């Protein structure tokens, strides 16, 4: 008797499930949701997009709803309109930042839905930092040069590299780094990383700022008459110099040429030194000078 009852029950279940596909709404009491739920949802990263695929054997439903989550707790819809029921793959082209992302999919029929099919978490490395900020020129062996980078969503740390010969003093792993320069320029580079991998590097080219050479000997008369005018003095141009700064004895004035390699001077009756040094944005050179003496006529 028990064997007969068990057989009858099995036949009823088979008939109910078999008739499932004939109903417009498969979420009817005769069609349990597991019968028409999507299966084997899979996700993989391709060029920072996430490609999803799944399987579905049922056909009597309206379409698919796909959802995404960064914590597998709060979910948002990926597609605002139901995916066609014949579709079995989808590429999520949202600009997702570096992190773990979860997906789930369900079939929708009228106002009812199937069970979800879940994918394993997809891991994205962080995107490249937007910029590196800090000094782009500096003296050889300058200390305490500070560089910072923009924070990147999903990054758990930042890896810095410095030009050859430079020394990273502090801040490795953080968004702020301090270094001492060496004897050459190069690139200050930062890469964001998390457990999924590394971003592309962001670079800041840096160069050494070399002091200008000394101008050398000043050409011009070292003995002049009191109150003489338009006395010309000059030096040869030197390497790394942007300008030249002249100084004259007390009471004398520079008519023109300050900042260049050649000046015109009007003297008073006071002797002293005429000096010049070269300058750039890194600093100034050593000073060169010419002693000026006054010649009084008749003496």
Order of alpha helices (4+ residues) and beta strands (2+ residues): alpha-beta-beta-beta-beta-beta-beta-beta-beta-beta-beta-beta-beta-beta-beta-beta-beta-beta-beta-beta-beta-beta-beta-beta-beta-beta-beta-beta
